[in-house]
């Protein structure tokens, strides 16, 4: 298969404008004749559904939660980047583009990233007009803060709840279209299959989570904005319901899955406290501005932190990276925390944690300054752990936070299945091997508000799609497949709960395809995962029926897909014989332990094609070209 | 610690429900309340009994999906805390806890502790937005927003739509939820053109959904996990009254 990213030719600054002009339009009177299915109601899905509704399309929007307002975009804390240069501090579209390509460790597509940087400024305008209460200066102008990986202040924020406020803005725009009759909302409904007719995406099959009804929905195009797959690790900062099912089943219907091994680990999360732990909570990275990270010098030192004298502490980041110290990028901070814990110097009951200590900052600046800067984070930490971080150092540990991989899309955000679009975290396109802070919100809204509504019109105007109804054989076949899958899960009646399998899978993937990977471990995981999957299908226990609200059944379906995805992630990680961004292969590092990229052999997107159950997926490569930002080695010494 | 739970079990919206007693052993004080229920559910499945259904998603207090009554108090009664962020260290060995779903006619039970809050979505659809179609916006700094207005709007916009305010209200009123949105949008310059039509439309939808009337009891403010202030209700009433008396908002 030849992967054509459909990147227009020309200078990068004018590509998008020229491309928009070249795209075919759908006559306003004809838009209502088209139905677009949007799955997911996070920043990408809600903004796309609202905008398509405003344009006049018939939209059907689906989410598994009880309301579109709950999608996990809501949990983003820090902010959203935009190249407004309101502070005249040297920011520009080109600089945001440059930072994002470099931050992605040269594994993203330049043309997509440039467009993202261009659109970033429109997003802020749009959100302000909707009433998003961004932080303001006293004169009424928008305020900014700075964020990791950038030397300019370009991050717009609404206290520590930027994701919430942006999502509510999109949600309100969506509800306006619901009231106008342009969008029909299907909450508590899960997409379980994609229907492809004559090579075109023509609909989905869903399960109503309250009644269990399996239904077909027909459309002229399908848009997936279903988020990332971080929950493959069981413990992650994702919401409990986040899953890979929609993109995974689209993959099995022919869409290619790109760079599945590119996952991001956030260094500052609250550590696991026990086996019952259900999720991890992130603490904003900004804490590393004033906190000092350390572990005891001695192995297995059980003394309380305040009794460990200065000379018996190892401020390992300051020691190894004197110029960046505690502010090294996410991947470097995470890997170093893992290695000190591997040396049995980790802290807390589990030994999986490091201290983030504010003692010196409080002495230097006073408690009131620290409280003003981080008060809400300190409160949150105390709420969860019961410890007062003004008195004792915080304990932190890295956790899975975001997945850069996802379904392969071209410049128009269309997958390898014509008519199937993928937006937001669900696609792979803009962050390369590592995402910079405050860029996820930017990408979700760029795709949904400003890219997809243009590109989808071109497809609809050109595609000559025959009229269909739900009695078409492809829909019947997909419905039967969904019903069989559900029945199989219920009929196993084994001995182990879904969660026990999910936890075991999570440990495997975390151990062998987490912060650090090596060929031997990945090969081991590639044997263990199919065995676990086989055991799942033999021994899982799901009670109740398929015709009712059955949360265990929902979970079982999602975990069955994670059990397949995990294998593809490991295969991808094994194939990529280099270290880049979030993908650190222990065999490929510099003598002093830094990631060693291999641009000569691996400057490509790895896009995997499903070849049937039990068959290895087939790898296709999209070469990456860097005409503007020249690949260089990152160094933080 | 060991706990005794009495949990409302109801198969679906049409069947009758009842309280069922469960003993939970060896609860770790570091667990969240929902993790304690996860452990209970794992043991129920092991015994071949159906697990307790409850809504939850982000488990960090921001999505608004979780929530039920613990001993008659929405989210369990800890200041600014949703039930997913409530930790077991606040309970003691031998405690007896009663868990019930949100109680309101407008929030019918789906199963056990899960209820249908779609009425909230319809209230927002009635007018809880600023009409600003994509692409039509002027530069972000072309609209100056005084810092006080931005802060006040943000205080109100922090609402997570969990429904605790309704569940705790003796009248099952949705005043705090509705007023939070009316305040968020009504104090911003961008929200002025639709300010009065919004108040009329949203309040009308609230009545239509069969929520009760607000009598300023204040229970809602006490349990709100985002500490939305009663003051927003006064703002809503003022906007509504102005609109109703002056006949404003009828045209929109």
Interface residues (C-beta under 8 A of the other chain):
Chain A: X47 X50 X51 X54 X65 X66 X67 X68 X69 X70 X71 X72 X74 X75 X84 X86 X122 X124 X125 X126 X127 X128 X129 X130 X131 X133 X134 X135 X136 X137 X138 X139 X140 X141 X142 X158 X159 X161 X164 X165 X168 X171 X172 X173 X175 X176 X178 X179 X185 X187 X210 X239 X240 X241 X273 X274 X276 X277 X278 X279 X281 X383 X384 X385 X386 X449 X450 X453 X497 X499 X500 X541 X543 X544 X548 X549 X551 X552
Chain B: X11 X12 X28 X29 X30 X31 X32 X34 X35 X36 X38 X39 X42 X45 X46 X48 X49 X50 X51 X53 X55 X56 X57 X58 X59 X60 X62 X63 X64 X65 X81 X85 X87 X89 X110 X111 X114 X116 X117 X118 X120 X121 X124 X125 X126 X128 X129 X130 X131 X132 X133 X134 X135 X136 X137 X138 X139 X140 X141 X143 X144 X145 X146 X147 X150 X151 X153 X154 X157 X158 X160 X161 X184 X185 X188 X190 X191
